[in-house]
Amino acid sequence: MSPSKPRKPPTPERKTIDLALQGGGAHGALTWGVLDRMLADPRIHIASISGTSAGAMNAAVMADGLHRAGREGAREGLAAFWKAVSDAARTSPIQRTLWDQLTNRFSLDHSPGYLFFEHLTRQFSPYELNPLNINPLRDLVAATIDFERVNRCTALKVFVTATNVRTGRGRVFTQPELSVDTIMASACLPFMFQAVEIDGEAYWDGGFIGNPALHPLVEDTATRDLVVVQINPLVREELPRTGREIINRLNEITFNSSLIKELRAIELLHQLIAAENLESERYRDCFVHLIHCHEELKGLDSSSKMNAEWAFLTYLKERGQAWAEKFLERHFDDLGRRSTFDLKSLFSDSFKPLDLDAPAASGGAEK
């Protein structure tokens, strides 16, 4: 009797998702870690990304790498981009104090350079401080991202949000119109940089109007799974009391408000679909998921978003990888079946931290 042929292991189920990536300066390295873990998993296919500020940069770098050399090219591109960010920051006057280094604190709240520039930007506009509009970050983005490849990339749809200064409305850019200007517009903090002009219109950071914009992903017919990568704390249990703490919390609330509004709109859409028994490509229910680690984020001061030391960026990357690993372990089987984030929690006014792992109580249930 001839020996039986060994059975081939079963092909792992493949899940298609869309990603929504928030901005947050150096904290965008958390998203780098999430993307790296997702790209390393052949079971996960990312169809589209909507990103703002650092999220937009991550998305563009990923599209560049995917078009050049597939998943490994995207992982290599992300690592090279964040290393370039760190290398460029070595000569910056904004550095941690010796005490912060010795105590392993990544905050810049006591950095003389940070405090000096913080004071300047509150007294003078970037048009007064930087009339020549010199922007090293723009040069870095132009040098590290090939936008011809980004715009030719068919493996990933990229959406980038910026805020129109004149109208106060958001504009979403996508291929084939992505460029250095669109990325820098999405990351243009008005107290630090001059507004970016595109087609005669001036733009500021997209986080004011969509951090990130979710509607392009809700309308995507490639998948029903929308995964939000949250890198700005939704909840802080301690009441801010100092001037800096108050400003930092106001910034967090401002940059989260647009996301919360869109998530609430999705919940209302869920309720409409359920009430009217609507299910079509136009009125399409979607499954919402959240990758977020409240306990780790609340220990990072807002000033750490300006800290681009390699040790800090790699620390954040590792935290992001751990977030993604935890999410996949808990919720991979839920993808394509149900939401894992309870959108109704966004309607409650509670000081308690959100239960980010609670199963969905409405909308997006298994069908």
Residue pairs with C-beta under 8 A, 6 or more apart in sequence:
12 42
12 43
13 43
14 42
14 43
14 44
14 45
15 43
15 44
15 45
15 225
15 332
15 335
15 336
16 45
16 46
16 47
16 222
16 223
16 225
16 336
17 44
17 45
17 46
17 47
17 223
17 225
17 226
17 227
17 289
17 335
18 46
18 47
18 48
18 49
18 50
18 217
18 220
18 222
18 223
18 225
18 226
18 227
19 35
19 38
19 46
19 48
19 49
19 50
19 59
19 227
19 228
19 229
20 49
20 50
20 51
20 55
20 212
20 214
20 217
20 226
20 227
20 228
20 229
20 259
21 28
21 31
21 49
21 50
21 51
21 52
21 54
21 55
21 56
21 58
21 59
21 212
21 229
22 31
22 52
22 53
22 54
22 55
22 207
22 211
22 212
22 228
22 229
22 230
22 231
22 232
22 255
22 259
23 51
23 52
23 53
23 54
23 55
23 56
23 186
23 187
23 205
23 206
23 207
23 211
23 212
23 231
23 255
24 30
24 53
24 54
24 55
24 231
24 232
24 255
24 305
25 53
25 54
25 305
25 306
26 54
26 85
26 304
26 305
26 306
26 307
26 308
26 312
26 313
26 316
27 54
27 231
27 232
27 300
27 304
27 305
27 316
28 53
28 54
28 55
28 57
28 58
28 231
29 82
29 312
29 313
29 314
29 316
29 317
29 320
30 229
30 231
30 316
30 317
30 319
30 320
30 323
31 54
31 55
31 58
31 229
31 231
31 320
32 58
32 78
32 79
32 82
32 313
32 316
32 317
32 320
33 316
33 317
33 318
33 319
33 320
33 321
33 322
33 323
33 324
34 229
34 291
34 320
34 321
34 323
34 324
35 58
35 62
35 74
35 78
35 320
36 75
36 78
36 79
36 317
36 320
36 321
37 320
37 321
37 324
37 325
37 328
38 44
38 46
38 324
39 46
39 62
39 71
39 74
39 75
40 71
40 75
41 328
43 332
44 328
46 156
47 156
47 157
47 220
47 222
47 223
48 156
48 157
48 158
48 159
48 216
48 217
48 220
48 222
49 55
49 58
49 59
49 62
49 63
49 156
49 157
49 158
49 159
50 59
50 159
50 160
50 161
50 172
50 212
50 213
50 214
50 216
50 217
51 57
51 58
51 59
51 60
51 158
51 159
51 160
51 161
51 186
51 212
52 160
52 161
52 186
52 205
52 206
52 207
52 210
52 211
52 212
52 213
53 186
53 187
53 205
53 206
53 207
53 211
54 187
55 212
55 229
56 158
56 160
56 161
56 182
56 183
56 186
56 187
56 206
56 212
57 81
57 141
57 145
57 183
57 187
58 78
59 156
59 158
59 159
59 160
60 145
60 147
60 150
60 158
60 160
60 178
60 183
61 74
61 77
61 78
61 81
61 144
61 145
62 74
62 77
62 78
62 156
63 74
63 149
63 150
63 153
63 155
63 156
63 158
63 175
64 74
64 77
64 145
64 146
64 147
64 149
64 150
64 153
65 73
65 74
65 75
65 76
65 77
65 78
66 73
66 74
66 153
66 155
66 156
67 73
67 149
67 150
67 152
67 153
67 154
67 155
68 77
68 146
68 149
69 76
80 144
81 144
81 145
82 313
82 317
83 310
84 140
84 143
84 144
85 140
85 308
85 313
86 308
86 309
86 310
86 313
88 136
88 137
88 140
88 308
89 308
89 309
92 113
92 308
93 113
93 116
93 117
94 108
94 111
94 113
94 114
94 117
94 306
94 307
95 108
95 111
95 113
96 105
96 106
96 107
96 108
96 111
96 307
96 309
97 110
97 111
97 112
99 110
100 106
100 107
100 108
100 110
100 111
106 300
106 304
106 307
106 309
106 312
106 315
107 300
107 301
107 303
107 304
107 307
108 114
108 301
108 303
108 304
108 306
108 307
109 115
109 244
109 301
109 303
111 303
114 303
114 306
120 129
121 129
121 191
121 192
122 191
125 191
126 133
126 190
126 191
126 192
126 193
126 194
127 194
130 193
130 194
133 193
133 194
135 184
135 193
137 184
137 187
138 180
138 184
141 180
141 183
141 184
142 180
145 180
145 183
147 178
147 179
147 180
150 158
150 175
150 178
151 175
151 176
151 177
151 178
152 175
152 176
153 175
157 174
157 175
157 220
158 174
158 175
158 178
159 172
159 173
159 174
159 212
159 213
159 216
159 217
160 172
160 173
160 174
160 178
160 182
160 183
160 186
160 206
161 170
161 171
161 172
161 173
161 186
161 206
161 209
161 210
161 211
161 212
161 213
162 170
162 171
162 173
162 182
162 185
162 186
162 188
162 196
162 198
162 203
162 204
162 205
162 206
163 169
163 170
163 171
163 203
163 204
163 205
163 206
163 207
163 208
163 209
164 170
164 171
164 201
164 202
164 203
165 190
165 195
165 201
165 202
165 203
165 204
166 201
166 202
168 209
169 209
170 206
170 209
170 210
170 213
171 201
171 203
172 210
172 213
172 216
173 182
173 185
173 186
174 216
181 196
181 197
181 198
182 198
184 193
184 196
185 196
185 198
185 203
185 204
185 206
186 203
186 205
186 206
187 205
188 194
188 195
188 196
188 203
188 204
188 205
189 204
189 205
190 204
190 205
195 202
195 203
195 204
196 202
196 203
196 204
197 203
206 212
206 213
207 254
207 255
207 258
208 254
208 255
208 258
209 258
210 258
210 259
210 262
211 232
211 255
211 256
211 258
211 259
212 259
213 262
214 226
214 228
214 259
214 262
214 263
214 266
215 262
217 226
218 226
218 266
218 269
218 284
218 286
221 281
221 284
223 336
224 284
224 285
224 286
224 287
224 336
225 286
225 287
225 289
225 335
225 336
226 266
226 286
226 287
226 288
226 289
227 289
227 290
227 291
227 327
228 259
228 263
228 288
228 289
228 290
228 291
228 292
228 341
229 291
229 292
230 259
230 290
230 291
230 292
231 292
231 297
232 252
232 255
232 256
232 297
233 252
233 294
233 297
233 298
234 256
234 260
234 292
234 294
234 354
235 294
235 298
235 351
235 352
235 353
235 354
236 249
236 252
236 298
237 298
237 351
237 353
240 246
240 248
240 249
248 301
248 302
248 303
251 302
252 302
260 346
263 288
263 343
263 346
264 343
264 346
264 347
266 286
266 288
266 343
266 363
267 343
267 344
267 346
267 347
267 362
267 363
269 283
269 285
269 363
270 285
270 343
270 362
270 363
270 364
271 362
271 363
272 278
272 283
273 279
273 283
273 285
273 363
274 362
274 363
279 285
285 363
285 364
285 367
286 364
287 334
287 335
287 336
287 337
287 338
287 339
287 340
287 364
288 339
288 340
288 341
288 343
288 360
288 363
288 364
289 327
289 331
289 334
289 335
289 339
289 340
289 341
290 340
290 341
290 356
291 323
291 324
291 327
292 323
292 356
293 319
293 322
293 323
294 353
294 354
294 356
296 319
304 312
330 340
330 357
331 340
334 340
337 366
337 367
338 359
338 360
338 364
338 365
338 366
339 360
339 363
339 364
339 365
340 357
340 359
340 360
341 356
341 358
341 360
342 355
342 358
342 359
342 360
342 361
342 362
343 360
343 362
343 363
343 364
344 361
344 362
345 354
345 355
345 358
